[in-house]
Structure formats: structure tokens, C-alpha cells
């Protein structure tokens, strides 16, 4: 079964890296990224095969988590570090639109608030008030009271 996993991973890696290398050939470092995608798929297949064979499961699991931590950490740093200024611009635009539209929204809300008053609204549910009234416990008659 492990050999089948490696063969399938190699076929998928080849099927992914060939079109990527032709698509990214005009980009600087494109063929390198395509090869990296193929290698990543092969590494994933190798981890799956080692897991299937139950060879050094703690080491394989530790390496898997280390690779995932590196990828997630790199994404957090690149998106967080490079994305702070663009997100700041988006928030500034959103708050400016909200501040401009605030008075208009308040004017639109006032007539509808005046049209609906609490006295005009029917109660939401009245069935339970009659059914579940607090009852006094039955007390035995104590000598003529």
C-alpha cells in the first residue's frame, strides 16, 4: 500500500509541476516554484507512506507538525507584515463611509421609530402567563384558622 501511495504522489507531482512550469515560465523564479510544488507533493506522499508503514511515527508526526508550523508562521509574517498598511487603508475607507452615512441613517430611522410605539404592539406571547401562575402550597388546616 505504501508503494502505491508513493507512486500516486509522484504522478500527481509530475501532473502539477509540468503545467505550472509552463504557466510560470515568464515569471522570475517560476520554474523553481513549480519544482517546489512537485517536491511538496512528493514529501506529503512520503510522509503518508511512512505513516502507513508505521515507521518512526513520532518522528514523522513531529516533522509534519514542524513543516506545518513553518508554513503557517511564514504566512503569518508575510501577510501580517506586508498586509498591515493595506488593511489600515481598508479600515479607514470603511470608517469614513460609516461616518458619512451615519446622519442619513439616523434620519431614516427616526420616522420608523416614531411610527411604532410600545402601546401599539401586541404582546408577543400571553399563553404562558395564565397557565404557569405561581401557586401557594396546600397547607393543612391548623385548628380553626
N, C-alpha and C positions, 0 to 999 in steps of 0.2 A: 504494500500500500504506500509506503514512504517513497519508493522509486516512482510510482505513478504521480505522487504529489510533486516531486521534483521535475518530472517530465512535463507535466501540465504547467507548472510555474515557468519553465524555460520557454514553452511555446507561447504563453501569454506575454512574457518579457520580450520575446522576439516580435510578436504581433504589435506590441505597444511601441517599442523603440524604433522600429523601421519607419512607420508613418510619422512619428514625432521628429525623427532626424530630418526627414524631407520637409516637414512643415516648418521646423525651426532652423533650417539651414541658413536663412538670411539673417537670423538674429545672432548677435555676438554671444558665443557660448551655447548656441542652440544644440549642436550635436553632443556636447558634453551633458546638457540637461537630459537629452533623450537617452543617452547611455546610463545616466544616473537613475532614470525611471526604470529602465530594464534591470539594473542591478538591485534596486529596491524591491522589485517584484521577485527576483531570484532569492534575495535574503529572506523575504517573507516566506517563500516556498521552503527554503532550508530550515527555517525555524519550525514550520509546520511539520516537516519530515522528521526533524529531531524530536519534536513533541510526540509524534506518532510512534516513534521507536522507543520512547521513554529513555532517551539518552541524556543524562545530566539535566533533569528537569529544572532544578533550582538555578543552574547557570543560564539555561536557555530563557527561563522566565525573567531572571534578573537582567539579562542583556536586552530582552524585548522591552522591559519597562525603561531601561536606560535610553534606548533608541527613541521610544515614545516621548520621554521627558526632554530629550534633546530637541526633537521636532517641535513639541509644544512650546518649550522655552524659547526657541528661535522665533517661532511665530509671534509669541507674546512680545518679545523685544522688538521685532521688526514692525509689527502692527502698532504696538504701543508707542515706540519711539518715533516712528515715522508718521503715525496717524494722529498724533496729538493736535497739531496745527489744523489739519483739515477738519477734524471733529469739532474743534473750537469754532471754526468758521460756520459749520452747520448749526451749532447751538446758538451762535449769535444771530444768524438769519432767522431761526425758528422763534427766538425770543422777541426779535424785532417785529415779526409778523404778528405774534400774540399781543404785543403792546399796542400795535396799530389797530388791531381788530377788537380789542377789549371794549372801548367805549361803544362801538356799534353793537356788539353782542349784548352789552348791558341794556341798551335802548330797546333791542328786540325782545329781551327777556322781561322787561317791566310790564308791557301790556298783557302778556300772557300770565304773569304772576297776579295782576290785578283782576283778571277775568275769573280766576279760580280762587275761591276762598274756602276756608276750612268748614264754614257753616253750610255751604252748598254741597260739599262732598258727602256721599252716603258712607256709613260705616263700612269698613272692609269686611268684617265678619262678626255677626252677632249671635250665631247659634250656640257657641260655647258658653256665653255668659249665663244663660238660663240653666243649662244642663249641669254646669260644674260650679254651682254656688257653694261656698263653704258651709258645711253643716256642723251643728253642735253635736257633740257626742251625747248619746242617750244616757241619762243619769237615773239611777233608781230613786224612787220617791222616798224621801227621808222624813218620815214622821210628820205628815201633815203640811208640808210646805206647798 
